[in-house]
């Protein structure tokens, strides 16, 4: 079956997960794809639009079977460049959370 993954046409075997189809095509994994030991489990999130459907939805690439005509994109995980610590008792409302970060 054929699908479009990250803008690239791919052929997938029947019953293959999206992650299996991506790897079988020789494509590199995105950083932090969890199930493959590069991040946390659940980090293989994808945006999926099925053939004939107008709306897209999210799924896990390791659990979702490839379907004919699917359009798929990884949802990149952007880890924090530095730890963020907040004193929840000091917050009077959610707008103050955007202020200075305390280490």
C-alpha positions in Angstrom: 0.0 0.0 0.0 1.2 3.6 -0.6 1.1 6.5 1.8 2.8 9.8 2.2 5.0 10.1 5.3 6.9 13.4 6.1 6.1 14.5 2.5 7.7 11.4 1.0 5.8 8.7 -0.8 6.3 5.3 0.9 5.2 1.7 0.3 4.2 -0.3 3.3 3.5 -3.9 3.8 0.0 -4.9 4.9 -0.2 -5.0 8.7 2.9 -2.8 9.2 2.8 0.0 11.8 3.6 3.5 10.7 6.9 3.2 12.5 7.7 -0.1 10.9 6.9 1.3 7.4 9.1 4.4 8.0 12.0 2.2 9.1 11.5 -0.4 6.3 11.8 2.5 3.8 15.3 3.2 5.3 14.3 6.6 6.7 16.0 8.0 9.8 14.1 8.3 13.1 13.3 11.7 14.4 15.1 12.6 17.6 13.4 11.3 20.8 11.3 8.6 19.2 10.7 6.7 22.4 10.0 3.1 21.5 13.4 2.8 19.8 15.4 3.8 22.9 16.0 7.4 21.9 13.5 9.1 24.2 10.4 8.4 26.3 7.6 6.0 25.4 4.8 7.9 23.6 7.2 10.2 21.9 6.5 8.6 18.5 3.5 10.9 18.1 2.3 11.5 14.5 -0.3 13.6 12.8 -2.4 11.3 10.6 -4.9 12.2 7.9 -6.7 9.2 6.4 -7.7 9.0 2.8 -11.2 10.5 2.3 -11.2 12.2 5.7 -11.1 16.0 5.9 -9.6 16.3 9.4 -6.3 15.0 10.8 -5.8 13.4 14.2 -2.9 12.3 16.4 -1.7 8.8 16.9 1.3 6.8 18.0 3.4 5.6 15.1 4.3 2.3 16.9 0.6 1.4 17.4 -1.1 2.7 14.2 -1.3 0.5 11.2 -0.4 2.0 7.8 -3.4 2.5 5.5 -3.6 3.2 1.8 -3.5 6.9 1.0 -2.6 8.0 4.6 -0.7 11.3 5.1 1.5 11.2 8.1 4.0 13.6 9.8 6.0 13.1 13.0 5.1 15.6 15.8 8.6 16.6 16.9 9.3 16.6 20.6 11.2 19.7 21.7 12.9 19.1 25.1 13.5 22.1 27.3 17.0 23.5 26.9 17.2 24.2 30.7 15.2 23.0 33.6 12.2 25.1 34.6 11.3 25.3 38.3 8.2 27.1 39.6 7.1 27.8 43.1 3.4 26.9 42.7 2.5 28.6 46.0 4.0 31.9 44.8 1.8 32.0 41.6 -1.2 34.2 42.1 -2.6 33.4 38.6 -1.3 31.7 35.4 0.1 34.9 34.0 2.8 35.1 36.6 4.1 31.8 35.4 5.5 33.6 32.4 7.7 35.8 34.5 11.3 35.0 35.6 12.3 31.4 36.1 13.8 30.4 39.5 16.4 27.7 39.5 
